[in-house]
């Protein structure tokens, strides 16, 4: 697993959570949706890294 890619995904998740929370506080539905989208993107990135790890284990 690329630690760099995993860190980027974690940062994207945090960014999304903050953006969603700000949207919740301000009532800005666009910010809420964009925040959730970033969290989903981060989840996908984490899944990709998990798959890479599993493939690497099978190869080794």
PyMOL Python script that loads the backbone (N, CA, C, O; Angstrom):
from pymol import cmd

cmd.read_pdbstr("""\
ATOM      1  N   UNK A   1       0.840  -1.175   0.000  1.00  0.00           N
ATOM      2  CA  UNK A   1       0.000   0.000   0.000  1.00  0.00           C
ATOM      3  C   UNK A   1       0.877   1.227   0.000  1.00  0.00           C
ATOM      4  O   UNK A   1       1.918   1.287   0.655  1.00  0.00           O
ATOM      5  N   UNK A   2       0.435   2.170  -0.733  1.00  0.00           N
ATOM      6  CA  UNK A   2       1.150   3.434  -0.756  1.00  0.00           C
ATOM      7  C   UNK A   2       0.691   4.277   0.426  1.00  0.00           C
ATOM      8  O   UNK A   2      -0.466   4.690   0.503  1.00  0.00           O
ATOM      9  N   UNK A   3       1.595   4.518   1.321  1.00  0.00           N
ATOM     10  CA  UNK A   3       1.277   5.329   2.491  1.00  0.00           C
ATOM     11  C   UNK A   3       0.851   6.730   2.054  1.00  0.00           C
ATOM     12  O   UNK A   3      -0.033   7.338   2.658  1.00  0.00           O
ATOM     13  N   UNK A   4       1.482   7.224   1.012  1.00  0.00           N
ATOM     14  CA  UNK A   4       1.153   8.553   0.493  1.00  0.00           C
ATOM     15  C   UNK A   4      -0.297   8.594   0.002  1.00  0.00           C
ATOM     16  O   UNK A   4      -1.029   9.536   0.308  1.00  0.00           O
ATOM     17  N   UNK A   5      -0.716   7.571  -0.763  1.00  0.00           N
ATOM     18  CA  UNK A   5      -2.088   7.518  -1.267  1.00  0.00           C
ATOM     19  C   UNK A   5      -3.093   7.358  -0.131  1.00  0.00           C
ATOM     20  O   UNK A   5      -4.170   7.953  -0.151  1.00  0.00           O
ATOM     21  N   UNK A   6      -2.727   6.548   0.857  1.00  0.00           N
ATOM     22  CA  UNK A   6      -3.609   6.348   2.014  1.00  0.00           C
ATOM     23  C   UNK A   6      -3.773   7.666   2.787  1.00  0.00           C
ATOM     24  O   UNK A   6      -4.869   7.988   3.244  1.00  0.00           O
ATOM     25  N   UNK A   7      -2.687   8.418   2.927  1.00  0.00           N
ATOM     26  CA  UNK A   7      -2.744   9.702   3.632  1.00  0.00           C
ATOM     27  C   UNK A   7      -3.605  10.703   2.867  1.00  0.00           C
ATOM     28  O   UNK A   7      -4.366  11.460   3.469  1.00  0.00           O
ATOM     29  N   UNK A   8      -3.484  10.704   1.547  1.00  0.00           N
ATOM     30  CA  UNK A   8      -4.307  11.606   0.728  1.00  0.00           C
ATOM     31  C   UNK A   8      -5.784  11.272   0.887  1.00  0.00           C
ATOM     32  O   UNK A   8      -6.620  12.170   0.984  1.00  0.00           O
ATOM     33  N   UNK A   9      -6.104   9.988   0.914  1.00  0.00           N
ATOM     34  CA  UNK A   9      -7.492   9.569   1.075  1.00  0.00           C
ATOM     35  C   UNK A   9      -8.030   9.984   2.444  1.00  0.00           C
ATOM     36  O   UNK A   9      -9.174  10.421   2.562  1.00  0.00           O
ATOM     37  N   UNK A  10      -7.207   9.845   3.464  1.00  0.00           N
ATOM     38  CA  UNK A  10      -7.619  10.239   4.808  1.00  0.00           C
ATOM     39  C   UNK A  10      -7.841  11.746   4.881  1.00  0.00           C
ATOM     40  O   UNK A  10      -8.802  12.210   5.495  1.00  0.00           O
ATOM     41  N   UNK A  11      -6.951  12.501   4.254  1.00  0.00           N
ATOM     42  CA  UNK A  11      -7.103  13.956   4.225  1.00  0.00           C
ATOM     43  C   UNK A  11      -8.382  14.350   3.488  1.00  0.00           C
ATOM     44  O   UNK A  11      -9.089  15.262   3.916  1.00  0.00           O
ATOM     45  N   UNK A  12      -8.681  13.670   2.389  1.00  0.00           N
ATOM     46  CA  UNK A  12      -9.896  13.955   1.619  1.00  0.00           C
ATOM     47  C   UNK A  12     -11.131  13.649   2.464  1.00  0.00           C
ATOM     48  O   UNK A  12     -12.120  14.380   2.407  1.00  0.00           O
ATOM     49  N   UNK A  13     -11.076  12.575   3.243  1.00  0.00           N
ATOM     50  CA  UNK A  13     -12.192  12.210   4.114  1.00  0.00           C
ATOM     51  C   UNK A  13     -12.427  13.287   5.172  1.00  0.00           C
ATOM     52  O   UNK A  13     -13.564  13.690   5.418  1.00  0.00           O
ATOM     53  N   UNK A  14     -11.356  13.743   5.787  1.00  0.00           N
ATOM     54  CA  UNK A  14     -11.469  14.787   6.810  1.00  0.00           C
ATOM     55  C   UNK A  14     -12.011  16.069   6.189  1.00  0.00           C
ATOM     56  O   UNK A  14     -12.887  16.721   6.757  1.00  0.00           O
ATOM     57  N   UNK A  15     -11.488  16.423   5.030  1.00  0.00           N
ATOM     58  CA  UNK A  15     -11.958  17.614   4.324  1.00  0.00           C
ATOM     59  C   UNK A  15     -13.466  17.512   4.050  1.00  0.00           C
ATOM     60  O   UNK A  15     -14.207  18.479   4.227  1.00  0.00           O
ATOM     61  N   UNK A  16     -13.900  16.334   3.619  1.00  0.00           N
ATOM     62  CA  UNK A  16     -15.315  16.130   3.341  1.00  0.00           C
ATOM     63  C   UNK A  16     -16.176  16.236   4.585  1.00  0.00           C
ATOM     64  O   UNK A  16     -17.264  16.810   4.546  1.00  0.00           O
ATOM     65  N   UNK A  17     -15.693  15.686   5.686  1.00  0.00           N
ATOM     66  CA  UNK A  17     -16.452  15.758   6.940  1.00  0.00           C
ATOM     67  C   UNK A  17     -16.594  17.195   7.409  1.00  0.00           C
ATOM     68  O   UNK A  17     -17.662  17.609   7.859  1.00  0.00           O
ATOM     69  N   UNK A  18     -15.508  17.954   7.302  1.00  0.00           N
ATOM     70  CA  UNK A  18     -15.555  19.359   7.709  1.00  0.00           C
ATOM     71  C   UNK A  18     -16.514  20.133   6.809  1.00  0.00           C
ATOM     72  O   UNK A  18     -17.331  20.917   7.292  1.00  0.00           O
ATOM     73  N   UNK A  19     -16.411  19.910   5.510  1.00  0.00           N
ATOM     74  CA  UNK A  19     -17.279  20.617   4.577  1.00  0.00           C
ATOM     75  C   UNK A  19     -18.749  20.262   4.823  1.00  0.00           C
ATOM     76  O   UNK A  19     -19.614  21.137   4.784  1.00  0.00           O
ATOM     77  N   UNK A  20     -19.024  19.006   5.070  1.00  0.00           N
ATOM     78  CA  UNK A  20     -20.400  18.597   5.349  1.00  0.00           C
ATOM     79  C   UNK A  20     -20.902  19.242   6.642  1.00  0.00           C
ATOM     80  O   UNK A  20     -22.044  19.697   6.706  1.00  0.00           O
ATOM     81  N   UNK A  21     -20.053  19.282   7.668  1.00  0.00           N
ATOM     82  CA  UNK A  21     -20.446  19.885   8.941  1.00  0.00           C
ATOM     83  C   UNK A  21     -20.724  21.379   8.784  1.00  0.00           C
ATOM     84  O   UNK A  21     -21.684  21.899   9.352  1.00  0.00           O
ATOM     85  N   UNK A  22     -19.887  22.058   8.019  1.00  0.00           N
ATOM     86  CA  UNK A  22     -20.112  23.484   7.766  1.00  0.00           C
ATOM     87  C   UNK A  22     -21.441  23.665   7.021  1.00  0.00           C
ATOM     88  O   UNK A  22     -22.218  24.571   7.324  1.00  0.00           O
ATOM     89  N   UNK A  23     -21.683  22.794   6.053  1.00  0.00           N
ATOM     90  CA  UNK A  23     -22.952  22.847   5.340  1.00  0.00           C
ATOM     91  C   UNK A  23     -24.141  22.614   6.255  1.00  0.00           C
ATOM     92  O   UNK A  23     -25.183  23.254   6.114  1.00  0.00           O
ATOM     93  N   UNK A  24     -23.975  21.689   7.195  1.00  0.00           N
ATOM     94  CA  UNK A  24     -25.043  21.431   8.169  1.00  0.00           C
ATOM     95  C   UNK A  24     -25.313  22.668   9.019  1.00  0.00           C
ATOM     96  O   UNK A  24     -26.465  23.027   9.263  1.00  0.00           O
ATOM     97  N   UNK A  25     -24.250  23.307   9.462  1.00  0.00           N
ATOM     98  CA  UNK A  25     -24.394  24.486  10.330  1.00  0.00           C
ATOM     99  C   UNK A  25     -24.995  25.683   9.600  1.00  0.00           C
ATOM    100  O   UNK A  25     -25.779  26.444  10.168  1.00  0.00           O
ATOM    101  N   UNK A  26     -24.616  25.835   8.335  1.00  0.00           N
ATOM    102  CA  UNK A  26     -25.075  27.005   7.577  1.00  0.00           C
ATOM    103  C   UNK A  26     -26.340  26.728   6.770  1.00  0.00           C
ATOM    104  O   UNK A  26     -26.956  27.650   6.234  1.00  0.00           O
ATOM    105  N   UNK A  27     -26.723  25.463   6.687  1.00  0.00           N
ATOM    106  CA  UNK A  27     -27.886  25.116   5.890  1.00  0.00           C
ATOM    107  C   UNK A  27     -27.587  25.087   4.402  1.00  0.00           C
ATOM    108  O   UNK A  27     -28.508  25.114   3.585  1.00  0.00           O
ATOM    109  N   UNK A  28     -26.319  25.033   4.042  1.00  0.00           N
ATOM    110  CA  UNK A  28     -25.896  25.018   2.641  1.00  0.00           C
ATOM    111  C   UNK A  28     -25.893  23.580   2.131  1.00  0.00           C
ATOM    112  O   UNK A  28     -24.962  22.819   2.394  1.00  0.00           O
ATOM    113  N   UNK A  29     -26.940  23.219   1.401  1.00  0.00           N
ATOM    114  CA  UNK A  29     -27.048  21.837   0.935  1.00  0.00           C
ATOM    115  C   UNK A  29     -25.976  21.482  -0.082  1.00  0.00           C
ATOM    116  O   UNK A  29     -25.567  20.323  -0.167  1.00  0.00           O
ATOM    117  N   UNK A  30     -25.516  22.455  -0.850  1.00  0.00           N
ATOM    118  CA  UNK A  30     -24.451  22.186  -1.823  1.00  0.00           C
ATOM    119  C   UNK A  30     -23.177  21.757  -1.097  1.00  0.00           C
ATOM    120  O   UNK A  30     -22.518  20.804  -1.512  1.00  0.00           O
ATOM    121  N   UNK A  31     -22.834  22.447  -0.032  1.00  0.00           N
ATOM    122  CA  UNK A  31     -21.646  22.104   0.751  1.00  0.00           C
ATOM    123  C   UNK A  31     -21.817  20.727   1.402  1.00  0.00           C
ATOM    124  O   UNK A  31     -20.865  19.951   1.480  1.00  0.00           O
ATOM    125  N   UNK A  32     -23.018  20.431   1.862  1.00  0.00           N
ATOM    126  CA  UNK A  32     -23.278  19.130   2.470  1.00  0.00           C
ATOM    127  C   UNK A  32     -23.043  18.012   1.454  1.00  0.00           C
ATOM    128  O   UNK A  32     -22.378  17.018   1.746  1.00  0.00           O
ATOM    129  N   UNK A  33     -23.598  18.194   0.263  1.00  0.00           N
ATOM    130  CA  UNK A  33     -23.470  17.174  -0.778  1.00  0.00           C
ATOM    131  C   UNK A  33     -22.015  17.029  -1.213  1.00  0.00           C
ATOM    132  O   UNK A  33     -21.519  15.912  -1.361  1.00  0.00           O
ATOM    133  N   UNK A  34     -21.338  18.143  -1.415  1.00  0.00           N
ATOM    134  CA  UNK A  34     -19.929  18.088  -1.820  1.00  0.00           C
ATOM    135  C   UNK A  34     -19.085  17.413  -0.744  1.00  0.00           C
ATOM    136  O   UNK A  34     -18.163  16.660  -1.056  1.00  0.00           O
ATOM    137  N   UNK A  35     -19.396  17.680   0.512  1.00  0.00           N
ATOM    138  CA  UNK A  35     -18.679  17.039   1.618  1.00  0.00           C
ATOM    139  C   UNK A  35     -18.878  15.538   1.615  1.00  0.00           C
ATOM    140  O   UNK A  35     -17.931  14.776   1.810  1.00  0.00           O
ATOM    141  N   UNK A  36     -20.122  15.113   1.391  1.00  0.00           N
ATOM    142  CA  UNK A  36     -20.405  13.671   1.329  1.00  0.00           C
ATOM    143  C   UNK A  36     -19.704  13.035   0.142  1.00  0.00           C
ATOM    144  O   UNK A  36     -19.205  11.914   0.239  1.00  0.00           O
ATOM    145  N   UNK A  37     -19.663  13.757  -0.999  1.00  0.00           N
ATOM    146  CA  UNK A  37     -18.981  13.231  -2.189  1.00  0.00           C
ATOM    147  C   UNK A  37     -17.497  13.007  -1.911  1.00  0.00           C
ATOM    148  O   UNK A  37     -16.927  12.000  -2.333  1.00  0.00           O
ATOM    149  N   UNK A  38     -16.879  13.936  -1.208  1.00  0.00           N
ATOM    150  CA  UNK A  38     -15.463  13.786  -0.876  1.00  0.00           C
ATOM    151  C   UNK A  38     -15.240  12.588   0.036  1.00  0.00           C
ATOM    152  O   UNK A  38     -14.239  11.883  -0.089  1.00  0.00           O
ATOM    153  N   UNK A  39     -16.171  12.360   0.951  1.00  0.00           N
ATOM    154  CA  UNK A  39     -16.047  11.210   1.841  1.00  0.00           C
ATOM    155  C   UNK A  39     -16.177   9.899   1.065  1.00  0.00           C
ATOM    156  O   UNK A  39     -15.465   8.935   1.344  1.00  0.00           O
ATOM    157  N   UNK A  40     -17.074   9.869   0.107  1.00  0.00           N
ATOM    158  CA  UNK A  40     -17.235   8.672  -0.727  1.00  0.00           C
ATOM    159  C   UNK A  40     -15.973   8.457  -1.561  1.00  0.00           C
ATOM    160  O   UNK A  40     -15.496   7.330  -1.698  1.00  0.00           O
ATOM    161  N   UNK A  41     -15.441   9.537  -2.113  1.00  0.00           N
ATOM    162  CA  UNK A  41     -14.201   9.425  -2.897  1.00  0.00           C
ATOM    163  C   UNK A  41     -13.079   8.866  -2.037  1.00  0.00           C
ATOM    164  O   UNK A  41     -12.317   8.011  -2.490  1.00  0.00           O
ATOM    165  N   UNK A  42     -12.971   9.334  -0.817  1.00  0.00           N
ATOM    166  CA  UNK A  42     -11.938   8.836   0.095  1.00  0.00           C
ATOM    167  C   UNK A  42     -12.146   7.358   0.388  1.00  0.00           C
ATOM    168  O   UNK A  42     -11.184   6.592   0.451  1.00  0.00           O
ATOM    169  N   UNK A  43     -13.385   6.961   0.566  1.00  0.00           N
ATOM    170  CA  UNK A  43     -13.682   5.551   0.822  1.00  0.00           C
ATOM    171  C   UNK A  43     -13.266   4.680  -0.365  1.00  0.00           C
ATOM    172  O   UNK A  43     -12.714   3.594  -0.188  1.00  0.00           O
ATOM    173  N   UNK A  44     -13.536   5.168  -1.563  1.00  0.00           N
ATOM    174  CA  UNK A  44     -13.134   4.432  -2.763  1.00  0.00           C
ATOM    175  C   UNK A  44     -11.623   4.321  -2.828  1.00  0.00           C
ATOM    176  O   UNK A  44     -11.088   3.261  -3.152  1.00  0.00           O
ATOM    177  N   UNK A  45     -10.932   5.412  -2.520  1.00  0.00           N
ATOM    178  CA  UNK A  45      -9.466   5.381  -2.546  1.00  0.00           C
ATOM    179  C   UNK A  45      -8.919   4.371  -1.546  1.00  0.00           C
ATOM    180  O   UNK A  45      -7.970   3.645  -1.842  1.00  0.00           O
ATOM    181  N   UNK A  46      -9.526   4.330  -0.350  1.00  0.00           N
ATOM    182  CA  UNK A  46      -9.088   3.357   0.656  1.00  0.00           C
ATOM    183  C   UNK A  46      -9.330   1.930   0.156  1.00  0.00           C
ATOM    184  O   UNK A  46      -8.495   1.047   0.357  1.00  0.00           O
ATOM    185  N   UNK A  47     -10.458   1.713  -0.484  1.00  0.00           N
ATOM    186  CA  UNK A  47     -10.768   0.390  -1.013  1.00  0.00           C
ATOM    187  C   UNK A  47      -9.759  -0.014  -2.081  1.00  0.00           C
ATOM    188  O   UNK A  47      -9.307  -1.158  -2.109  1.00  0.00           O
ATOM    189  N   UNK A  48      -9.409   0.913  -2.949  1.00  0.00           N
ATOM    190  CA  UNK A  48      -8.413   0.639  -3.988  1.00  0.00           C
ATOM    191  C   UNK A  48      -7.089   0.243  -3.345  1.00  0.00           C
ATOM    192  O   UNK A  48      -6.438  -0.701  -3.794  1.00  0.00           O
ATOM    193  N   UNK A  49      -6.694   0.946  -2.314  1.00  0.00           N
ATOM    194  CA  UNK A  49      -5.448   0.613  -1.634  1.00  0.00           C
ATOM    195  C   UNK A  49      -5.528  -0.769  -0.977  1.00  0.00           C
ATOM    196  O   UNK A  49      -4.555  -1.522  -0.982  1.00  0.00           O
ATOM    197  N   UNK A  50      -6.690  -1.091  -0.415  1.00  0.00           N
ATOM    198  CA  UNK A  50      -6.876  -2.418   0.178  1.00  0.00           C
ATOM    199  C   UNK A  50      -6.746  -3.515  -0.879  1.00  0.00           C
ATOM    200  O   UNK A  50      -6.119  -4.548  -0.644  1.00  0.00           O
ATOM    201  N   UNK A  51      -7.345  -3.278  -2.037  1.00  0.00           N
ATOM    202  CA  UNK A  51      -7.255  -4.252  -3.127  1.00  0.00           C
ATOM    203  C   UNK A  51      -5.809  -4.407  -3.577  1.00  0.00           C
ATOM    204  O   UNK A  51      -5.344  -5.523  -3.805  1.00  0.00           O
ATOM    205  N   UNK A  52      -5.103  -3.299  -3.704  1.00  0.00           N
ATOM    206  CA  UNK A  52      -3.685  -3.361  -4.084  1.00  0.00           C
ATOM    207  C   UNK A  52      -2.903  -4.210  -3.085  1.00  0.00           C
ATOM    208  O   UNK A  52      -2.060  -5.020  -3.471  1.00  0.00           O
ATOM    209  N   UNK A  53      -3.188  -4.020  -1.807  1.00  0.00           N
ATOM    210  CA  UNK A  53      -2.506  -4.795  -0.764  1.00  0.00           C
ATOM    211  C   UNK A  53      -2.787  -6.287  -0.917  1.00  0.00           C
ATOM    212  O   UNK A  53      -1.876  -7.109  -0.812  1.00  0.00           O
ATOM    213  N   UNK A  54      -4.036  -6.632  -1.162  1.00  0.00           N
ATOM    214  CA  UNK A  54      -4.406  -8.038  -1.301  1.00  0.00           C
ATOM    215  C   UNK A  54      -3.744  -8.663  -2.524  1.00  0.00           C
ATOM    216  O   UNK A  54      -3.270  -9.797  -2.466  1.00  0.00           O
ATOM    217  N   UNK A  55      -3.713  -7.929  -3.621  1.00  0.00           N
ATOM    218  CA  UNK A  55      -3.063  -8.441  -4.829  1.00  0.00           C
ATOM    219  C   UNK A  55      -1.583  -8.646  -4.584  1.00  0.00           C
ATOM    220  O   UNK A  55      -1.007  -9.654  -4.995  1.00  0.00           O
ATOM    221  N   UNK A  56      -0.971  -7.687  -3.914  1.00  0.00           N
ATOM    222  CA  UNK A  56       0.456  -7.803  -3.611  1.00  0.00           C
ATOM    223  C   UNK A  56       0.725  -9.027  -2.727  1.00  0.00           C
ATOM    224  O   UNK A  56       1.715  -9.730  -2.932  1.00  0.00           O
ATOM    225  N   UNK A  57      -0.150  -9.285  -1.748  1.00  0.00           N
ATOM    226  CA  UNK A  57       0.003 -10.460  -0.895  1.00  0.00           C
ATOM    227  C   UNK A  57      -0.091 -11.749  -1.698  1.00  0.00           C
ATOM    228  O   UNK A  57       0.665 -12.691  -1.461  1.00  0.00           O
ATOM    229  N   UNK A  58      -1.018 -11.787  -2.647  1.00  0.00           N
ATOM    230  CA  UNK A  58      -1.199 -12.991  -3.460  1.00  0.00           C
ATOM    231  C   UNK A  58       0.024 -13.210  -4.368  1.00  0.00           C
ATOM    232  O   UNK A  58       0.416 -14.350  -4.615  1.00  0.00           O
ATOM    233  N   UNK A  59       0.608 -12.144  -4.850  1.00  0.00           N
ATOM    234  CA  UNK A  59       1.771 -12.249  -5.732  1.00  0.00           C
ATOM    235  C   UNK A  59       3.000 -12.686  -4.940  1.00  0.00           C
ATOM    236  O   UNK A  59       3.790 -13.508  -5.403  1.00  0.00           O
ATOM    237  N   UNK A  60       3.150 -12.131  -3.750  1.00  0.00           N
ATOM    238  CA  UNK A  60       4.307 -12.475  -2.911  1.00  0.00           C
ATOM    239  C   UNK A  60       4.101 -13.842  -2.365  1.00  0.00           C
ATOM    240  O   UNK A  60       4.947 -14.347  -1.627  1.00  0.00           O
TER     241      UNK A  60
END
""", "prot")
cmd.dss("prot")
cmd.show_as("cartoon", "prot")
cmd.util.cbc("prot")
cmd.orient("prot")
